[in-house]
Amino acid sequence: MISVRGYEAERVAILGLGRSGLSAARALRAGGAELLVWDDNAAARDTAAAEGFAVADLTRPEAWQGIAALIVSPGIAHLYPAPHRVVRLAWEAGVPVDNDIGLFFRSLATGEWDHHDSPPRVIAVTGSNGKSTTAALIHHILRDAGRAVQLAGNIGRGVLDIDPPGDGGIVVLELSSYQTELARALTPDIAVFTNFSPDHLDRHGGLGGYFAAKRRLFAEGGPERAIIGVDEVEGQYLANQMAEGGGDGRLIRVSADRKLAGPGWMVFARKGFLAEWRKGRQVAAIDLRAVAGLPGAHNHQNACAAYAAARTLGLAPKLIEQAFHSFEGLPHRSQLVAEAGGVRFVNDSKATNADSAARALAAFPRIRWICGGLEKEGGLGPVTAQLGHVAKAYVIGREAAAFALHLADIPHEVCETMERAVARAAEEATDGDTVLLAPATASFDQYDNFEKRGEDFIAQVKKALARAGGRG
């Protein structure tokens, strides 16, 4: 555990008692703070009380006497679409509002670091798509190379639950916009920006607010090294903001759709090959086409970003390439579930918006596409360019018929349930097809989360193949 420093003998309030809220409460208590906790859910309050935390109704103005800080869980809105009542009361009382990420960065370094030969380093990864895979891949590469590394944040363990890193230790964090937008301290050594596309627009008050939340990771603390995907205009802008000139070695530009040029440090992938260029010449190349855990251009972008992060820590290209081949990927992200009769079944339930679904569709030549769910603001525009890969769509969700209207002339079938969609796709698939779950939507109309949706897909694939006798 990372004990939170700076609040010894002071009263600190916690809003939200899920994983991050309880983790923050424990870490603050370990650092000597006095805790008052609240959650709108009675069951969550009971869980906190069972751990010995004092539950106080923070929705009452009189509760704010003597409170030094409010720590807010990332799922709770503090500005858009409207601030939570407790956040408003903190503002009115002049109480600083922070989150567990801010606590982590203010508490990580200790006096012991002065005695380390190699001070610990923090790599923080953000972006719209691919950040989980990129963070997990960086962690895998470093662990494969024998480095002491921990994975935390929006993936793995809570940031305050990890062990204090020792001499030469590395912490890899995946950070969502919900986490970066509020943290009062953001000081990673290496910051990674994968890509940018519309998402969570209601939470951030629009596209500009969403980008501003991502940009804070780079603007607030000034990382020693910035690794930035430049395939969208937002990444190009951010890269320009971070560099003092074309040859600034503190910036590494990354692309998955074109060769980059210039005197600086660049890592890009074209036609399945990763290339690293520095000072106008190529210094390394890797063939990504045979890397089973990283299929498609979107994963090649993740590979480029992870490669760049590993190179900043001094790893040789051959070591990184070796680790690529042993990376199995993450559940629900281009996850190969089964292959039978020449048909692949791929679970990309994490493709919860149109841009991520488009990236998944681009990875396979002939697709039986399982799609649909709770539509997000912005529609399906990015998917349109990849519909030529779709042999047929099988639409799920409570509003499946309405979603099917977006598919125009693409052959499709309204299935509503995952069971029927998988069964029909498996029946009709032929050698060379990929049955792909890439919903382009949120899962909440039928499932608690995208993980539950992906697990249902896996279960239905197993059932369909058993029914077909394994398809030979």
C-alpha positions in Angstrom: 0.0 0.0 0.0 1.1 3.6 -0.7 0.4 5.5 2.6 -0.9 8.9 1.8 1.2 11.7 3.2 0.3 15.3 4.0 -2.9 14.7 5.9 -1.6 13.4 9.3 -4.2 14.1 12.0 -6.4 16.0 9.6 -10.0 15.2 8.6 -10.5 14.0 5.1 -13.8 13.2 3.4 -14.3 10.4 0.8 -17.1 10.4 -1.7 -17.8 7.1 -3.4 -16.9 3.8 -1.7 -16.2 1.5 -4.6 -12.7 0.1 -5.3 -10.9 3.4 -5.6 -12.8 5.1 -2.8 -12.1 2.3 -0.2 -8.5 2.0 -1.4 -8.0 5.8 -0.9 -9.6 5.5 2.6 -7.3 2.7 3.6 -4.2 4.6 2.3 -5.2 7.8 4.0 -5.8 6.0 7.3 -2.4 4.4 7.0 -0.9 7.9 6.7 -2.6 9.1 9.8 -5.7 10.9 8.5 -9.1 10.9 10.1 -11.7 9.7 7.6 -15.3 10.6 7.1 -16.8 8.6 4.2 -20.1 8.7 2.2 -21.7 6.9 -0.7 -25.2 7.3 -2.0 -25.6 3.6 -1.9 -26.5 2.2 1.5 -24.8 -1.2 0.9 -21.5 0.6 0.1 -21.8 2.6 3.3 -22.3 -0.6 5.2 -19.2 -2.2 3.7 -17.1 0.8 4.7 -18.5 0.8 8.2 -17.6 -2.8 8.5 -14.0 -1.8 7.9 -14.1 0.7 10.7 -14.6 3.9 8.7 -16.8 6.6 10.1 -19.8 7.1 7.8 -21.0 10.7 7.8 -23.8 12.2 5.6 -21.7 14.6 3.5 -24.9 15.9 1.8 -25.5 18.0 5.0 -23.8 21.4 5.1 -23.0 21.1 8.8 -20.8 18.0 8.0 -18.1 20.1 6.5 -16.7 21.7 9.6 -12.9 21.1 9.8 -12.5 19.0 6.7 -9.2 19.4 4.9 -9.9 17.7 1.6 -12.6 15.8 -0.3 -11.5 12.7 -2.3 -13.9 11.8 -5.1 -14.2 8.5 -6.9 -13.7 8.7 -10.7 -17.3 7.5 -11.5 -18.8 10.5 -9.8 -19.4 13.7 -11.8 -17.8 16.8 -10.3 -18.6 19.3 -13.1 -20.5 17.9 -16.1 -23.3 17.1 -16.7 -23.8 18.5 -13.2 -21.7 18.4 -10.0 -22.7 16.0 -7.3 -24.2 17.8 -4.3 -21.3 16.8 -2.1 -18.8 18.3 -4.5 -20.8 21.6 -4.5 -20.8 21.6 -0.7 -17.0 21.1 -0.8 -16.6 24.1 -3.1 -18.8 26.3 -0.9 -16.8 25.3 2.2 -13.5 26.0 0.4 -12.4 22.4 0.7 -9.9 21.2 -2.0 -11.3 18.4 -4.2 -8.9 15.6 -5.4 -8.9 11.9 -6.3 -6.8 8.8 -5.7 -4.5 9.6 -8.6 -3.6 13.0 -7.1 -3.0 11.3 -3.8 -0.8 8.7 -5.4 1.5 11.2 -7.1 1.8 13.4 -4.1 2.7 10.4 -1.8 4.8 8.1 -4.0 8.3 9.5 -3.5 9.8 9.2 -0.1 13.2 10.0 1.5 14.3 6.4 0.8 14.5 7.3 -2.9 17.7 9.4 -2.1 19.5 6.1 -1.4 18.4 4.3 -4.6 20.9 3.8 -7.4 18.0 4.1 -9.8 15.0 6.1 -8.6 11.6 4.5 -9.4 9.8 5.6 -12.6 6.2 6.0 -13.4 4.8 5.5 -16.9 1.2 6.8 -17.4 -0.9 5.8 -20.4 -4.0 7.6 -21.5 -6.0 8.0 -24.8 -9.4 7.1 -26.2 -8.7 3.5 -27.3 -6.0 1.0 -26.7 -4.7 2.4 -23.4 -5.4 -0.9 -21.5 -3.6 -3.0 -24.1 -0.7 -0.5 -24.3 -0.3 -0.4 -20.5 -0.5 -4.2 -20.2 2.0 -4.6 -23.1 4.5 -2.2 -21.5 4.1 -4.1 -18.2 4.6 -7.4 -20.1 7.7 -6.2 -21.9 9.4 -4.9 -18.8 8.5 -8.0 -16.7 9.8 -10.2 -19.6 13.1 -8.2 -19.4 13.4 -8.9 -15.7 12.5 -5.4 -14.5 10.6 -4.9 -11.2 7.3 -3.5 -12.5 3.7 -3.1 -11.3 0.5 -2.4 -13.3 -2.2 -0.3 -11.8 -4.8 2.4 -12.3 -7.7 1.8 -14.6 -6.4 -1.8 -15.0 -4.9 -4.2 -12.5 -4.7 -2.9 -9.0 -5.8 0.4 -7.6 -3.0 3.0 -7.6 -2.8 3.2 -3.8 -2.9 -0.6 -3.4 0.5 -1.3 -5.0 3.7 -1.9 -3.1 6.0 1.1 -2.7 8.4 0.6 -5.6 12.0 -0.1 -4.7 15.3 0.6 -6.3 14.8 0.7 -10.1 11.1 -0.1 -9.7 8.6 0.9 -12.4 4.9 1.6 -12.1 2.8 1.5 -15.2 -0.6 3.3 -14.9 -3.6 3.2 -17.2 -5.4 6.5 -16.6 -8.9 7.3 -18.0 -10.1 10.9 -18.6 -12.2 10.5 -15.4 -9.0 10.1 -13.5 -6.9 12.7 -15.2 -9.5 15.5 -15.1 -9.5 16.0 -11.4 -6.1 14.9 -10.0 -4.3 17.8 -8.4 -1.0 16.1 -9.0 0.0 14.5 -12.3 3.7 14.0 -12.5 4.6 10.8 -14.5 8.2 10.3 -15.7 6.9 9.1 -19.1 3.4 10.0 -20.4 1.8 8.1 -23.3 -1.2 9.4 -25.5 -2.5 6.6 -27.7 -5.1 8.3 -29.8 -8.2 10.4 -29.7 -11.9 10.0 -30.7 -15.2 11.2 -29.3 -16.3 9.5 -26.0 -17.8 10.4 -22.6 -18.9 13.7 -24.1 -21.7 14.2 -21.5 -19.2 13.8 -18.6 -16.8 16.3 -20.1 -19.2 18.9 -21.5 -18.3 18.1 -25.1 -15.3 17.1 -27.2 -13.1 20.0 -26.0 -13.6 19.1 -22.4 -12.8 15.5 -23.1 -9.5 16.4 -24.8 -8.7 18.9 -22.0 -9.0 16.1 -19.5 -6.5 13.9 -21.5 -4.1 16.9 -22.1 -3.8 17.5 -18.3 -1.5 14.4 -18.0 1.1 16.2 -20.2 0.4 19.9 -19.2 0.2 19.7 -15.4 3.5 17.9 -14.5 5.7 18.1 -17.6 6.9 14.5 -18.1 10.5 13.8 -18.9 9.4 12.0 -22.0 6.1 12.3 -24.0 5.0 9.5 -26.4 2.2 10.8 -28.5 0.1 9.2 -31.2 -0.3 11.7 -34.0 -2.9 10.0 -36.3 -5.5 12.5 -35.2 -5.3 16.3 -35.1 -5.5 16.4 -31.3 -2.4 14.3 -31.1 -0.6 16.5 -33.6 -1.5 19.5 -31.6 -0.4 17.9 -28.3 2.9 16.8 -29.9 3.5 20.3 -31.1 2.8 21.8 -27.7 5.3 19.4 -26.0 8.3 19.9 -28.3 10.7 22.8 -28.4 11.7 21.9 -31.9 11.7 19.2 -34.6 14.7 17.4 -33.0 13.5 17.5 -29.4 14.4 14.1 -28.1 11.9 14.4 -25.2 9.1 13.7 -27.6 8.4 10.4 -29.5 5.8 10.6 -32.2 3.8 7.5 -33.0 1.7 6.5 -36.0 -0.1 3.4 -37.2 -1.1 4.7 -40.6 1.9 6.5 -42.2 5.6 6.9 -42.3 6.7 9.8 -40.1 9.4 12.2 -41.2 11.7 14.8 -39.6 14.8 14.9 -37.4 13.1 13.8 -34.2 12.4 10.4 -32.6 9.6 8.5 -34.3 8.0 5.0 -34.1 5.5 4.0 -36.7 3.9 1.0 -38.3 3.1 0.5 -42.0 1.8 -2.7 -43.7 2.6 -4.7 -40.5 6.1 -3.5 -40.0 7.2 -1.3 -37.0 10.1 1.1 -37.6 12.0 3.3 -35.2 13.7 6.4 -36.6 16.0 8.8 -34.8 17.8 11.8 -36.2 16.7 11.0 -39.8 17.7 7.4 -39.9 16.2 4.0 -39.2 17.6 2.3 -36.1 15.3 -0.8 -35.8 12.4 -2.7 -37.4 10.0 -5.4 -36.3 7.6 -7.5 -38.3 4.3 -7.4 -36.4 2.3 -9.5 -38.8 3.1 -12.8 -37.0 2.5 -11.4 -33.5 -0.7 -13.3 -32.6 -1.6 -11.2 -29.6 -1.6 -7.9 -31.5 -3.8 -8.3 -34.6 -4.7 -5.4 -36.8 -3.5 -1.8 -37.3 -5.1 -0.6 -34.0 -2.9 -3.1 -32.1 0.1 -2.1 -34.1 -0.4 1.4 -32.8 -0.4 0.0 -29.3 2.7 -1.9 -30.1 4.4 1.3 -31.3 3.6 3.2 -28.2 4.7 0.3 -25.9 7.9 -0.1 -27.9 8.6 3.6 -27.5 8.1 3.4 -23.8 10.4 0.4 -23.4 13.1 2.1 -25.5 13.1 5.2 -23.3 14.0 2.8 -20.4 16.9 1.4 -22.4 15.6 -1.9 -23.6 17.0 -3.3 -26.8 14.7 -3.8 -29.8 15.4 -7.6 -29.9 14.2 -7.9 -26.3 11.0 -5.9 -27.1 10.3 -8.0 -30.1 10.7 -11.2 -28.1 8.2 -10.0 -25.6 5.7 -9.0 -28.3 5.5 -12.7 -29.3 4.7 -13.9 -25.8 2.0 -11.3 -25.2 -1.4 -13.0 -25.2 -3.5 -9.9 -25.3 -6.2 -8.8 -22.9 -9.7 -10.3 -22.4 -12.4 -8.5 -24.4 -9.9 -6.7 -26.6 -9.4 -8.5 -29.9 -9.4 -11.7 -27.9 -9.3 -14.9 -30.0 -11.9 -17.1 -28.3 -11.9 -20.1 -30.6 -10.9 -21.2 -34.1 -12.8 -24.1 -35.8 -13.5 -25.1 -39.3 -11.4 -22.1 -40.6 -13.6 -19.6 -38.7 -12.2 -17.4 -36.0 -14.3 -16.2 -33.1 -13.0 -12.9 -31.7 -14.2 -11.0 -28.6 -13.8 -7.2 -28.7 -16.5 -6.3 -26.3 -14.4 -3.4 -25.1 -15.2 -1.7 -28.5 -17.8 0.4 -26.8 -17.7 3.3 -29.3 -17.7 3.7 -33.0 -14.1 4.5 -33.4 -12.8 1.4 -31.5 -15.3 -0.8 -33.4 -14.0 0.6 -36.7 -10.4 -0.3 -35.7 -11.6 -3.9 -34.9 -13.4 -4.2 -38.2 -10.3 -3.1 -40.1 -8.3 -5.9 -38.6 -10.1 -8.8 -40.4 -10.9 -9.3 -44.1 -14.3 -11.0 -43.9 -16.5 -10.5 -40.8 -19.7 -11.8 -39.3 -20.2 -8.7 -37.1 -22.1 -8.9 -33.8 -23.0 -5.3 -32.9 -25.5 -3.2 -31.1 -26.4 -2.1 -27.6 -26.8 1.3 -25.9 -25.7 3.9 -28.5 -23.4 6.7 -27.5 -23.5 10.3 -28.7 -21.8 10.8 -32.0 -23.4 7.9 -34.0 -21.5 5.3 -36.1 -19.7 7.6 -38.5 -16.2 6.1 -38.1 -17.5 2.6 -38.8 -18.8 3.4 -42.3 -15.4 3.2 -43.9 -14.9 -0.4 -42.7 -18.3 -1.8 -43.6 -16.8 -3.3 -46.7 -15.2 -6.0 -44.4 -18.6 -7.0 -43.2 -20.3 -10.0 -44.8 -23.3 -9.7 -42.5 -24.2 -8.0 -39.2 -26.1 -9.6 -36.4 -27.7 -6.9 -34.2 -28.2 -7.3 -30.5 -29.7 -5.1 -27.8 -33.0 -3.8 -26.7 -33.1 -1.3 -29.5 -31.7 -3.7 -32.1 -34.2 -2.7 -34.8 -33.3 1.0 -34.4 -29.5 0.2 -34.5 -30.0 -1.8 -37.7 -31.2 1.3 -39.5 -27.6 2.6 -39.4 -26.4 -0.4 -41.5 -28.0 0.7 -44.8 -27.3 -1.9 -47.5 -25.2 -4.1 -45.4 -26.8 -7.6 -45.0 -28.0 -7.8 -41.4 -30.3 -9.7 -39.1 -32.0 -8.4 -35.9 -31.2 -10.9 -33.3 -31.7 -9.0 -30.0 -29.9 -11.6 -27.8 -26.3 -12.7 -27.8 -27.4 -16.3 -27.9 -29.2 -15.9 -31.2 -26.6 -13.6 -32.7 -23.7 -16.1 -32.1 -25.8 -19.1 -33.1 -26.8 -17.5 -36.4 -23.3 -16.2 -37.2 -21.8 -19.6 -36.4 -24.3 -21.3 -38.7 -23.6 -19.0 -41.6 -19.8 -18.5 -41.3 -17.6 -20.2 -43.8 -13.8 -20.9 -44.0 -11.9 -17.6 -43.7 -14.7 -15.7 -41.9 -14.2 -14.0 -38.5 -17.2 -13.9 -36.1 -16.4 -10.6 -34.4 -18.1 -9.1 -31.3 -17.3 -5.3 -31.6 -20.6 -3.7 -30.5 -19.7 0.0 -31.1 -22.0 0.7 -28.1 -22.2 0.6 -24.3 -23.4 -2.6 -22.7 -25.8 -1.2 -20.1 -29.0 -2.0 -21.9 -28.5 -5.7 -21.4 -25.3 -6.2 -19.2 -23.7 -4.7 -16.1 -20.5 -3.9 -18.1 -18.6 -4.8 -21.2 -16.9 -7.6 -19.4 -20.2 -9.4 -18.7 -21.1 -8.9 -22.4 -17.8 -10.4 -23.5 -18.2 -13.3 -21.1 -21.7 -14.0 -22.6 -20.2 -14.0 -26.1 -17.5 -16.6 -25.0 -20.2 -18.8 -23.4 -22.4 -18.7 -26.5 -19.4 -19.4 -28.8 -18.7 -22.5 -26.7 -22.3 -23.6 -26.8 -22.6 -23.0 -30.6 -19.4 -25.0 -31.3 -20.5 -27.8 -29.1 -23.8 -27.9 -30.9 -22.0 -28.1 -34.2 -19.7 -30.8 -33.0 -16.7 -28.4 -32.9 -17.3 -27.6 -36.6 -15.0 -30.5 -37.4 
